[in-house]
Amino acid sequence: MKLTPQQRDLLSQLSQAEDTAEASALIEAFLSESKGTAPDRRPSTVQELFCDLLSGSGYSDAEIRDFIVRHGEYAAGIYVPVVFTELPNDGAKAEIEQMLATIPKSIWFLFESRYVLLTEFSHTAFPADQLLGLLKAHDLRAAAGRPCGDLSRLPVFVGQALDTLRYMRVLKKDVRICSYDQFTMIRLLDGLKDDVDFGNFQIEDVRALQTYDQENGTELCATLLCYLENSKSTSRTAKEMHIHRNSVYYRINKCMELLPDIDFENGTMTFLVMLSLYIAQYDFFISQKEYGTTKLCHLV
């Protein structure tokens, strides 16, 4: 079993204990911490193994993969963890589990009222269409963490998916499935919020665009950011935002009108505009009072 950071810290303190009473207290704390991380029983199924892992039990990548193979499951080299929102009721469980079982080269399990799907990492094999149909049918959403090659670190990548679900609730309300990479900058800002004054990095013209949105109920900042993220493709922007291409043209033209001094052919300037837009997006996220931490954030 791997030691947790808390256990390693307690051992370090134990090596420097100055008296028997202090040493006894540290040993008691270490044993108490160990009870919380070691499983009370050995898992009998792959699903139980992964639930133990996400609960804080320590297993090596080799132990996990050996267990998967011995229990007749397919052990992919790299998995993408996909986490679903909690089920509104138990009536759909049988249908959902039947559907998940048909996805090849994958493992699914139920953890803390959420389905977690581990699907083989492949740009061509990711079952996006299958998942989208399942999510629509049962009014669910899902988020994918980054590809995980070391299964002992799976809690980190599941934590990414949980973070993504949290951001989706505010920033992508109408989207059924997102990946962690779509919110990388938001996660970065989330981590820096206590140490950095974001206002120092936001272009004044973009701040004015943000104010225009707030005063007029428009979505110019969101549209411009989506447009730049999609390499200035109006068709992809329209598809992602679920609006007509003419609406994209109108909004982008309005942005250009309000940002006359921005040279969008300059790579550095475009990056600074995007950073300013991400800050505006994060400001909106915080304003909706959806800020919080995931249950697995202590493992990230």
C-alpha positions as CSV (number, residue, x, y, z in Angstrom):
1,M,0.0,0.0,0.0
2,K,1.3,3.5,-0.9
3,L,1.6,6.0,1.9
4,T,-0.6,9.1,1.7
5,P,1.0,12.6,2.0
6,Q,-0.5,12.8,5.5
7,Q,1.1,9.5,6.5
8,R,4.5,10.5,5.2
9,D,4.3,13.8,7.1
10,L,3.4,11.9,10.3
11,L,6.4,9.6,9.8
12,S,8.7,12.6,9.3
13,Q,7.4,14.1,12.6
14,L,7.8,10.8,14.4
15,S,11.5,10.7,13.4
16,Q,12.0,14.0,15.2
17,A,9.8,13.3,18.2
18,E,11.4,14.6,21.4
19,D,9.7,12.4,24.0
20,T,7.7,9.2,24.4
21,A,4.3,11.0,24.7
22,E,4.8,12.9,21.5
23,A,5.9,9.7,19.7
24,S,2.8,7.8,21.0
25,A,0.5,10.5,19.8
26,L,2.1,10.5,16.3
27,I,1.9,6.7,16.1
28,E,-1.8,6.8,17.1
29,A,-2.4,9.5,14.4
30,F,-0.6,7.4,11.8
31,L,-2.7,4.3,12.7
32,S,-5.9,6.3,12.5
33,E,-4.9,7.6,9.1
34,S,-4.0,4.1,7.9
35,K,-7.5,2.9,8.9
36,G,-8.9,5.5,6.5
37,T,-6.8,4.5,3.6
38,A,-6.5,0.8,3.8
39,P,-9.5,-1.3,2.7
40,D,-11.2,-3.4,5.4
41,R,-11.5,-6.2,2.9
42,R,-9.8,-7.2,-0.4
43,P,-11.9,-6.3,-3.4
44,S,-13.6,-9.3,-5.2
45,T,-14.4,-7.4,-8.4
46,V,-12.7,-4.9,-10.7
47,Q,-15.5,-2.4,-9.8
48,E,-14.8,-2.8,-6.1
49,L,-11.1,-2.3,-6.7
50,F,-11.7,1.0,-8.4
51,C,-14.1,2.2,-5.7
52,D,-11.4,1.4,-3.1
53,L,-8.9,3.3,-5.2
54,L,-11.1,6.4,-5.4
55,S,-11.8,6.1,-1.7
56,G,-8.1,6.5,-0.9
57,S,-6.7,3.0,-0.9
58,G,-3.2,2.6,-2.3
59,Y,-2.6,0.2,-5.2
60,S,0.2,0.3,-7.7
61,D,-0.4,0.4,-11.4
62,A,0.9,-3.1,-11.8
63,E,-1.4,-4.5,-9.0
64,I,-4.4,-2.9,-10.6
65,R,-3.6,-4.2,-14.1
66,D,-2.9,-7.7,-12.8
67,F,-6.2,-7.7,-11.0
68,I,-8.0,-6.5,-14.1
69,V,-6.5,-9.3,-16.3
70,R,-7.1,-12.0,-13.6
71,H,-10.8,-11.0,-13.5
72,G,-11.2,-11.3,-17.3
73,E,-11.4,-7.6,-18.2
74,Y,-9.6,-5.9,-21.0
75,A,-6.6,-3.9,-19.7
76,A,-6.1,-0.9,-22.0
77,G,-2.7,0.9,-22.1
78,I,-4.3,4.3,-21.4
79,Y,-7.8,5.0,-20.1
80,V,-10.0,8.1,-20.3
81,P,-12.1,8.5,-17.2
82,V,-15.7,9.7,-17.9
83,V,-17.8,10.7,-14.9
84,F,-21.6,11.2,-15.1
85,T,-23.8,13.5,-13.1
86,E,-25.7,11.9,-10.4
87,L,-28.8,9.9,-11.4
88,P,-32.1,11.8,-10.7
89,N,-33.6,8.4,-9.8
90,D,-32.8,4.7,-9.8
91,G,-35.4,3.9,-12.5
92,A,-32.9,4.2,-15.4
93,K,-30.0,2.2,-13.7
94,A,-30.7,-1.0,-15.5
95,E,-30.9,0.6,-19.0
96,I,-27.8,2.7,-18.4
97,E,-25.7,-0.2,-17.1
98,Q,-26.8,-2.3,-20.1
99,M,-25.7,0.5,-22.4
100,L,-22.3,1.0,-20.7
101,A,-21.7,-2.8,-20.9
102,T,-21.9,-2.6,-24.7
103,I,-19.0,-0.1,-25.0
104,P,-15.9,-2.1,-26.1
105,K,-12.6,-2.0,-24.3
106,S,-14.0,-0.2,-21.3
107,I,-14.8,-0.7,-17.6
108,W,-17.6,1.0,-15.7
109,F,-18.5,1.2,-12.0
110,L,-20.8,3.1,-9.7
111,F,-19.0,5.4,-7.2
112,E,-20.8,7.7,-4.7
113,S,-24.0,7.8,-6.8
114,R,-22.1,8.5,-10.1
115,Y,-21.3,6.2,-12.9
116,V,-17.6,6.3,-13.9
117,L,-16.6,4.9,-17.3
118,L,-13.0,4.0,-18.1
119,T,-12.7,3.8,-21.9
120,E,-9.6,3.1,-23.9
121,F,-7.8,6.2,-25.1
122,S,-8.1,6.5,-28.8
123,H,-8.9,9.6,-31.0
124,T,-10.9,7.3,-33.2
125,A,-12.5,4.9,-30.8
126,F,-13.9,7.3,-28.1
127,P,-17.6,6.4,-28.0
128,A,-18.9,10.0,-28.1
129,D,-22.0,9.3,-30.2
130,Q,-23.0,6.3,-27.9
131,L,-22.5,8.4,-24.8
132,L,-24.4,11.4,-26.2
133,G,-27.4,9.3,-27.0
134,L,-27.4,7.8,-23.5
135,L,-27.0,11.3,-21.8
136,K,-29.9,12.8,-23.8
137,A,-32.1,9.8,-23.1
138,H,-31.7,10.1,-19.3
139,D,-31.1,13.9,-19.0
140,L,-27.5,13.4,-17.8
141,R,-24.2,15.1,-18.4
142,A,-20.7,13.7,-18.4
143,A,-17.2,15.0,-18.3
144,A,-13.9,13.4,-19.3
145,G,-10.6,13.8,-17.5
146,R,-7.3,13.6,-19.2
147,P,-6.0,10.2,-20.5
148,C,-4.5,8.2,-17.6
149,G,-1.7,5.7,-18.2
150,D,-0.9,5.0,-14.6
151,L,-4.0,3.7,-13.0
152,S,-2.7,4.3,-9.5
153,R,-3.1,8.0,-10.2
154,L,-6.7,7.5,-11.4
155,P,-8.2,9.7,-8.6
156,V,-6.3,12.7,-10.0
157,F,-7.9,12.3,-13.4
158,V,-11.4,11.5,-12.0
159,G,-10.9,14.7,-10.0
160,Q,-10.4,16.5,-13.3
161,A,-13.7,15.2,-14.6
162,L,-15.5,16.3,-11.4
163,D,-14.0,19.8,-11.8
164,T,-15.2,19.8,-15.4
165,L,-18.8,18.9,-14.3
166,R,-18.6,21.8,-11.8
167,Y,-17.6,24.3,-14.5
168,M,-20.1,22.9,-17.0
169,R,-23.0,23.7,-14.6
170,V,-22.3,27.4,-15.2
171,L,-20.3,27.8,-18.4
172,K,-21.7,25.0,-20.6
173,K,-25.3,24.5,-19.4
174,D,-26.6,23.3,-22.7
175,V,-23.7,20.9,-23.4
176,R,-24.0,17.2,-22.6
177,I,-20.4,16.2,-22.5
178,C,-17.1,18.1,-22.1
179,S,-13.5,17.3,-21.6
180,Y,-11.1,18.7,-18.9
181,D,-9.0,20.3,-21.7
182,Q,-11.9,22.7,-22.5
183,F,-11.6,24.2,-19.0
184,T,-7.8,24.1,-18.5
185,M,-7.5,27.9,-18.3
186,I,-10.4,28.1,-15.9
187,R,-8.9,25.4,-13.7
188,L,-5.6,27.4,-13.7
189,L,-7.3,30.6,-12.7
190,D,-9.2,28.6,-10.0
191,G,-5.9,27.6,-8.6
192,L,-4.4,31.1,-8.7
193,K,-7.3,33.0,-7.4
194,D,-5.9,33.6,-3.9
195,D,-2.4,34.7,-5.1
196,V,-2.9,36.7,-8.3
197,D,-4.8,39.9,-9.1
198,F,-6.3,38.9,-12.5
199,G,-7.1,42.5,-13.2
200,N,-3.4,43.2,-13.9
201,F,-3.6,40.7,-16.8
202,Q,-6.8,41.8,-18.4
203,I,-6.7,44.1,-21.4
204,E,-8.8,47.2,-20.7
205,D,-10.7,47.0,-24.0
206,V,-11.8,43.4,-23.2
207,R,-12.9,44.6,-19.8
208,A,-15.0,47.2,-21.6
209,L,-16.5,44.4,-23.7
210,Q,-17.3,42.4,-20.6
211,T,-19.1,45.5,-19.2
212,Y,-21.0,45.8,-22.4
213,D,-22.2,42.2,-22.1
214,Q,-23.3,42.8,-18.5
215,E,-25.2,46.0,-19.3
216,N,-26.9,44.7,-22.5
217,G,-27.4,41.0,-21.8
218,T,-25.3,40.0,-24.8
219,E,-22.8,37.2,-25.2
220,L,-20.0,39.0,-27.1
221,C,-17.2,37.8,-24.8
222,A,-18.3,34.1,-25.0
223,T,-18.8,34.3,-28.8
224,L,-15.4,35.9,-29.4
225,L,-13.6,33.4,-27.2
226,C,-15.3,30.5,-28.9
227,Y,-14.5,32.0,-32.3
228,L,-10.8,32.3,-31.4
229,E,-10.7,28.8,-29.8
230,N,-12.0,27.5,-33.1
231,S,-9.4,29.2,-35.2
232,K,-11.8,31.9,-36.4
233,S,-14.2,29.4,-37.9
234,T,-17.7,30.8,-38.0
235,S,-19.3,27.4,-38.8
236,R,-17.6,25.6,-35.8
237,T,-18.5,28.5,-33.5
238,A,-22.1,28.4,-34.6
239,K,-22.3,24.7,-34.1
240,E,-20.7,24.8,-30.6
241,M,-22.8,27.7,-29.5
242,H,-26.0,26.4,-31.1
243,I,-26.7,29.6,-33.0
244,H,-27.0,30.5,-36.7
245,R,-23.9,31.5,-38.6
246,N,-25.4,34.9,-39.3
247,S,-25.6,35.5,-35.5
248,V,-21.9,34.7,-35.2
249,Y,-21.1,37.1,-38.0
250,Y,-23.1,39.8,-36.3
251,R,-21.5,39.3,-32.9
252,I,-18.0,39.1,-34.2
253,N,-18.5,42.3,-36.2
254,K,-19.8,44.0,-33.1
255,C,-16.7,42.8,-31.2
256,M,-14.4,44.2,-33.9
257,E,-16.3,47.5,-33.6
258,L,-15.8,47.6,-29.9
259,L,-12.2,46.5,-30.1
260,P,-10.8,48.7,-32.9
261,D,-7.2,48.7,-31.5
262,I,-6.8,45.0,-31.3
263,D,-4.7,43.4,-34.1
264,F,-6.1,39.8,-34.3
265,E,-3.3,38.9,-36.8
266,N,-0.8,39.4,-34.1
267,G,-0.3,36.1,-32.2
268,T,0.8,37.7,-28.9
269,M,-2.1,40.1,-28.9
270,T,-4.6,37.4,-29.7
271,F,-3.2,35.3,-26.8
272,L,-3.6,38.3,-24.4
273,V,-7.2,38.8,-25.7
274,M,-8.0,35.2,-25.0
275,L,-6.4,35.4,-21.5
276,S,-8.6,38.4,-20.8
277,L,-11.6,36.6,-22.1
278,Y,-10.8,33.6,-19.8
279,I,-10.6,35.9,-16.9
280,A,-14.0,37.4,-17.8
281,Q,-15.4,33.8,-18.1
282,Y,-14.0,33.0,-14.7
283,D,-15.5,36.2,-13.2
284,F,-18.9,35.0,-14.5
285,F,-18.3,31.6,-13.0
286,I,-17.6,33.0,-9.6
287,S,-20.5,35.4,-9.8
288,Q,-22.9,32.5,-10.1
289,K,-21.9,31.2,-6.7
290,E,-21.1,27.8,-8.1
291,Y,-17.5,27.9,-6.7
292,G,-16.6,24.8,-4.6
293,T,-14.3,21.9,-4.4
294,T,-14.7,18.3,-5.6
295,K,-14.8,15.4,-3.3
296,L,-11.5,14.1,-4.7
297,C,-9.7,17.5,-4.7
298,H,-7.4,16.3,-1.9
299,L,-6.0,13.6,-4.2
300,V,-5.4,16.0,-7.2
